[in-house]
């Protein structure tokens, strides 16, 4: 079976983790946490970074630090993983769903302004599958209406929009290091920002809001969270980060092979690569349009029969029970690409022979 996306552990992960075990520094107070934060912020070009236990916790912290609270509205795409919207709801805020772009499957800025109301406090663009959102327009709208911009870059580490890494363009950016991401800590996330007050508050909240003014005492000025990354996770992340340029090169090679071998198959639509973006696809997305011999689900079954694991695009959140009562605009494109989209295997360790095999199945059904 060719897996969809699995981790590759080929660097110094074992050495760094063994050092944690040998030293006894296994919790969030260990030195690798700070070192991973330092190296990560340097890599993406942010001033500050806070390592968290997962991408969802990073998003929750980001929204809280941006002042999002009970009854506030946050504009977000419906075509995303549920964690994006769950983080909004943790704070008692309301997601407002906007449609996506037809060619990139990410939040379309042209659908935002009509959804902005008196309760709107932020825009939360998601760089889905690694594809950057049109951030200039997002920032323009945010500036016009006085809104915060929090980027969900969980799937887009390594991607750039007009020379800047995704996650570093808005007020706050959030990343995920789940086992299937470009780099992994097993489970982990990162919040980045250029605002010193935000990072101080995020650090405070992520350590149970323990007040440092009460030396030697555990005094908590407000409700906090146990969101700090462990030293072992950070050690693994540091080893992965040291290998990130090679990983990006491989991801680009994977998408290039798919581009070359799938471009002439009728009714298979490939992802658009904008000339001002450097897109590192976490997963390679395609649309199976009308006229192709099989529909999406039957094609996924066929690929599985040939030993190829795939994944459907996310189901739109506005159609799910916990979220269907929230406001949304016209969602025609979101629903269309969700119904027709699948992701192809994109593991760092996938070989060219397997990529060609996948393409041949797609071209001969």
Buried (B, 14 or more C-beta within 10 A) or exposed (E): EBBBBBBBEEBBBEEBBEBBEEEEBBEBEBBBBBBBBEBBBEBBBBEBBBBBBBBBBBBBBBBBBBEBEEEBBBBBBBBBBBBBBBBBBBBEBBBBBBBBBBBBBBBBBEBBEEBBEEEBBBBBBBBBBBBBBBBEBBBEBBEEBEBBBBBBBBBBBBBBBEEEBBBBBBBBBBBBBBEBBBBBBBBBBBBBBBBEEBBEBBBBBBBBBBBEEEEEEEEEEEEBBEBBBBBBBBBBBBBBBBBBEEBBEBBBEBBEBBEEBBEEBEEBBBBEBBEEBBBBBBBBBBBBBEEBEBBBEEBBEBBEEBEBBBBBBBBBBBBEEEBEEBBBBEBEBBBBBBBBBBBBBBBBEBEEEBBEBBBEBBEEB
